[in-house]
Amino acid sequence: MLEQEDDNELFEHFKYIVDKGQSPLRIDKYLFNKIENISRNRIQEAASGGNILVNGNSVKANYKVRPSDEITIVFEYPPREIEIIAEDIPIDIIYEDDEILLVNKRPGMVVHPSYGHYSGTLVNALAYHLKNLPLFESDDPRPGLVHRIDKNTSGILLIAKTEEAKTKLSKQFFDRTTNRKYIALVWGNFDDDEGTITGNIGRNLKNRKVMQVFPDGEYGKHAVTHYKVLERFGYVSLIECKLETGRTHQIRAHMKYIGHPLFNDDEYGGEKILKGTTFTKYKQFVQNCFNILPRQALHAKSLGFTHPKTGEEMFFDSEIPEDMAQAIEKWQNYAIHKLED
């Protein structure tokens, strides 16, 4: 049930060459018979996410294997267990009680341990802060996490401190009853003040590290993003995004899909000067903004949910971090001076 909105690494777990005498068989059944300790449902989820490849191409769960097919199945977590090392890393706590903890994650901090990031993550910091709680003595690399955000996205994260809280909060995210809003600076001007983007999101078939929108729904998972324009600066716009679903890189992939990549998003094309003039002065201005904000301009600003113990409706808001606030201010000033010219 864990909602995903972050930049997971992928790991190749299994590779098979189908025997020459193999009769036609659905690939989910084939892999279920081949891989120990795996559920059919997990295989089907991997297929719908575009993570099962046959001869280099993604296939659906009902694909019939053929003799000599080369099958690769990829999952989002390494097969080995990850030991959580408690580290005394400062975290910005917004709210805490016996059931829940809310933090304002700084940009650049990885949320959970994964390949290449076994220390220095938010989970390592939480393991230290909550070291006396049973939930944080596990080898689970995601104890207490009910949703996630990208390494280079800042903002509010909700953490459960008990198993009961984790179950109830996870269900709220799964049932889409939470209220999550993000602030983003994106390239381009919009024709309308608000809109909705709908399109399945799955792994890019050529570059497995980024996500792609599949409008026909052939691959990926259903995803819906609502957006509203807050300010227009001519060549870029400040928008608010409300998530109806929580797919990996959802806002980043959806905004690229409609032609408005996030400002300085190097994985989705936003690190180039996509709008504006050819004047050297303008190019230098944009480069200065990139230097101030060396990441995608995305902040998880607010979160509303029902408290898992008391049933109280809770809402939390956060300040836009300094790097993003400075970049927005520079664009505000640019827009004002542009109007005066």
N, C-alpha and C positions, 0 to 999 in steps of 0.2 A: 504493500500500500504506500510505500515511500514515494512521495512526489519528487520529481526530479527537475531541477532547473540549474544545472551546473555542468562544468566541463570535465566529465569523466574520461579517463584513459580507457582504451579497449585492450583486451588481452585475448590472444588466440589460445583457446583451451584444447581443442581437439581437431584432428585432421584425419580423414578416412579416404581410402580409395575403395570404391565399391567392387566387390568380387565380380569376375567375369560371368559367373553363373547365377548372379542375383536376379530373381524375378521382380517385376515392378512392385514397389512398395512405397506407401506414403513416407516422406522423409521424417516426419515426426515419430512415426512408429519405428522406423529404421534406427534413428538416434536413441530413442527410448530403450531399445534392445541393446544398443552398443555402450551407452554411458551409464556407469554405476551411480546410484544415489541421485537420480535426477527425475523430476516430475515431467509428465507430458505437457502440463500447463506452462512450465518454464521454457520448454523447447518451443512451444507455440508462440510464446511472447517474444522469444528471440527471433523467430521467423517474421512476426508482424513488425518488429523493429528493424528489419533488414539485416539482421546479424547472422543469418545462415546463408552461406555462399556455396553454390555448386558451379565448379569450373570458373570461379571468379565472379559470378553473378548472383545477386540476392534472389531467393526463392521463397514462395509461400509454404505453409505447413503441409498443404495437400500435394506438393510436388512429388511425383513418382520417381524414385531413384532408378538409375539405369546402370548397367555394367560399365565399369571403368570411370564412373563419375568421381570427381575429386571434391569432397565435402569438407568445408571448414566451418566450424561453429565458434562464434565469438561472443564472449560475455563481458560485462562492464567491470568485473572485479577479478583480481588475481586469484588463482586457484588455491594458493597457500594461505594459511591463516595469518592474520596480521595482529601482532601483539601491540596493544595500545600502551604507549609509554607516557605516563603522566608528566607533564612539563609545566613549570611555573611561568606561563605566558600571560601577560596582561590582556584582559578582555573587558570591553565596555558593556557593563550590565545595565539594562534598561529597567528590568523588573525581575523579582524573584520571590517565590514562596515555596511551600513544601512540595508542590506538584510540578511547577513549571519555572522556566528561566528564559528570559528574552535578552538577546545580545544584539548590539549594533556592530556587525562585522566590518572590519576595515578592508579596503581594497587590497588585493595581493595576497590575502590569507586563504590558503586551501582549507576547505571545510572538513574533509575526512581523509584519513590515510589511504594512500593508493600507491601504485608502482611509481617510484621516484619521489614520493612525498610521505615518508614514514614518520616524520617528526615535524614539529612546527605548525601543525594544523590546529584548527579550532577544536577538534575532538581531543587532541593531546592536551590542550588548555583546559577543556571541560573535565577530562579525566583527573586533572590535578585539583581543580576547583570543587569537584563533586566526588572526591576519592573515597568518601565514606558511604556512598550509596551503592547498593547491589547492582544497579543497572550499569555502572561504570567499572565493574570488575570483570566484564565479559571480554571475549576475544572478538566480539562483533565490532567491525570497524565503524559502525554507525550508531552507537548507543545513544538513545534519547533523541536522535534526529528524526523529525517527521517531515521535513522538507529541506531543500538545499538551494544555495545560490552559487553562481560561478566564482572562481578564484578572484577574478578582477571586477566583480560586481560587489558593491558595498550594500550594507543595509541590515534590516531586521531579520533575525532568525529565531524561531521558537524551538525550545528544547524541552522534552519531557524528563522529569526526574524520577518517575516511577513507571513500572510496566503498564499499570492501569491507565495512567495519563497518556502514555505513548499510544496505546491501543485506541483510546477515545479521540485523541487529537489526529491520529493517522486517518481515522474514519472520516473526520470532518474534512480533511484535505481530499480524501478519495471521493467523498460525496459532494465536493465543491461548495461547501457551506461557509468556507472562510472568505474573508474579504481582503484581498491582497492588491496593493497598488504600488507601481513602480514609477519613477521619474526617469526619462531618457532624453538625451539630446541627439537628434537624428539629422541626417542630411536631407535637404530639400524642403520645399513649401508644400502644404496640403491644399487641395481644392475644397475640402470640407473640414469643419471644425471637429468632427468626431466620426468614428467609423468602427467597423468590426472586421477582423481578419479571421477567416476560417480555412483551414487546410491541414491535412495530415502531416505530421513531422516524423521523420525517420533519419537514419544515418545516410549521409551522402554516399551514393553508390561508387564514387571514384575516390573520395577523400573521407575515410572513416572517422576522422577526428571532428568533423563538422556535421551539422544537421542540414536537412533539405526539406522543403515543402513539397508534398506530393498532392496537388489539388484534386486529382481523380480518386484519391483514397486507395490506390493500389498497394502502397506500402505505408509504413509508419503508423502513428496513433493520432486519433482525433484531437485537434487543438483549436482553441478559440481565444483570441486576444481582442479586447475592446480598448480603443485609444481615444484620447481627447487632446486637442491642441491647447496648450497653456499660453505659449508666447511664440510669435513668429519673428525671426531675425533675418528674413530674406533668403539666405542660402542654407540656413539650418533652422530647425524648429525644436522647441521644448515641448514634450508631450507627457501625458500621464497614461500609463497602461494598466488596465485591470485584467488580471488573469482569471479566465473561467476554467482553464485546465493548467497543468503544471508540467509541461514537457521539457526535456533537456534543451537548453538554448532557445526556448520558445519565442521570447520577445526578439532576440537577435535574428533568428531565422525568419520569423514572420515579417519583421520590418524590412529585411533585405528583399523578401519576396515581393513586397509592394513598392519597391524602389526607394526605400528610405533607410539605408543601413545606419546603424548606430555610429555616432561620431567617434572616430579613432578605434573602431572595432577591427583589429587586424585579421581576424579569422573570417569576417563576412564582408570585407571590402571597404570598410569605413575609414581605413587609415590613409586613403588617397583623397585628394581634393576633388570631390565629385561635383560640386556646384560652385559658381562664382566667376570671377574675372581672371584674365591672364596676366594682370599686373603683378609685377614682382613684389610690390608692397603688400598686396592681398595674400600672395603665397606665403610671405614671411609672417603675416598675421596668423594664418591658419597653422603654420608650423609652430609658432609660439604657443598657440592653444594646445596643439598636440604635446608639446613639451610640458605644459602645465598639467595636462590630463593624459598621462601615458597609458591609458587603458580605455576600454569601451565606456561610454558615458551612460552608465546604468546604475540606479540606486533603488533598492527595495525600501520604499519610504514608509509604508504603513501596513499594519496587519490587524484584522479583526477576527475574533473567534470566540467560541463558548468555552469558559473555564471547565476543564474536565472533572473537577470535584464539586464546585459550587453551582455550576450551571449559569453563572453570571456572564453576560455579554461583555467582552473586553475589547478595547481598541488601543493600539499604540502607534505613535508617529515618531519619526526620527528626523534629525537635521541632515540636509544634504552635505556630504563631506567637503572639506576645503578645496580639494583639487577640482572637483566638478563645479562647485560654486564659483570658483575663480574663472573657469572657462565660460560658464554661463554669463557672468558679469562682463567679460570681454566681448562676447557676442551682443549683449544688450547695448554696450557702448558703441560697437561697430554699427549696429542697426540705427541708432540715434544719429550718428555722424553721417551715415549714408543718406538718411532722409534730409539732412541739412545741406548736403551737397547740391 
